[in-house]
Amino acid sequence: QVQLAESGGGLVQAGGSLRLSCAASGSIFSINGMGWYRQAPGKQRELAAVINNAGSTNYADSVKGRFTISRDNAKNTWTVYLQMNNLKPEDTAVYYCTAASGVASSWGQGTQVTVSS
């Protein structure tokens, strides 16, 4: 089983930046990818960015060019970061870290990101 600990959310003005972190613990050897999803009020949870164990990344069109997902490359660790630049009010959401292990997924508790106009 994988446990996820998120940090880094907060309140920022439009055009500002935030960095989210997510550290995995437990059965990290089983992880083949991690990422961030987000859920705005009244909307479905959607993909923001993901990275796999080969370092390949995928982004939602709405965040391309503004968000960057990266991974701590230290051996036997899985910590991912989401650098969010040029934030917009529409980026306001709860951001959830997720880890994929075979057919199972683990989720963090979520961290609030609020962007004021």
N, C-alpha and C positions, 0 to 999 in steps of 0.2 A: 504494500500500500504506500502511496505517495502523499505526503503532506506539503502544503504550500503556504508560505508566509509572504504576504504582500506589504509593500510600504511605498510612500511617496506621493500619495494623492494630496489634494488641497484646493485652495481657491487662488485663481490667477486672473489677471486681466487679459482681454483679447490681445493677441500678438505675443504673449509671454510664453514661457517654457516650463515644463515639469518633467521629472524623470521618475518613472515607476520601477520598482525592483520586485522580483519574486524569487525567493529561495526555496528550492525543493529539498525535502529530507525524506528518509525512509528508503523505500526500494527504488532509489534513483537509477540503478543499473538497468531498470526496465523501461526507462523513459526513451522514447524515440523522437519526441518533439515537444515544444512548449510554446505558449503564446498568450495573447491577450484578446479577450472579447470585451464588449461594452454594451451596456443597456441603459438607454435614456428613459426617462419617465414616459409611460404609456406606449413604449416601443418594444419590439422583440430584441433579444440579445443578438448582437452581430459581431462578426470577426473584425478585429482591428489589425492584428499582425501576428504571424507565427514564424517560428524558426525550427528547423529539424536538426537531427544530430549530425548532418553533413554541413550544416551552416546555411542551407538554402532558406530564403525568406519569402514570405508572401504577405501582401498588404491589401487592405480594402482600398478601392479607388479613392475614397474620400480622404484618406490620410497619406497617400503616396506623396513623397516629396517633403512631407512635414514630420512624419514619425519615422523613427529608426529603431528596430528591434535588434538586440545583440545578446550574446551569451558570454558568460564568464568561461574562459577556456581552461581553467584549472582542472587538473585530472580529478575524476571521480566527483565532480560537482555539476549541478545544474542550477545556475542562477541566471535569470534573464532580466534584461532591462528594456524599458520602452522610453526612449527619448522623444518627447513631444515638443515640437517647436511651432511657432506661429499658430498658437492655439486659437480656436474660434468658439463662439458661444455654442455652436452646434456640436462641439466635442464634449459638452457637459454630459456626464453619464457616470454610472458605477462601472469601474473597470475590474474585470475578473481575470485572474491568472488561471491558466489551465495547463495540464500536463497530460500527454497521451502516452499510454503504455499498452501496446498491443491493441486490444479491442476495448480497453477500459480508459476512462478519463477521470482525472481528479480536478477539483476546482478549489480556488481560494475563496475567502469570505467576501472579497470585493473591496475596492477602495474608491472613494468618491473623488471625482474630478469636476470642479465647477469653474467655468470660464465666464467672467462677467464682461459685458459689452461696454 
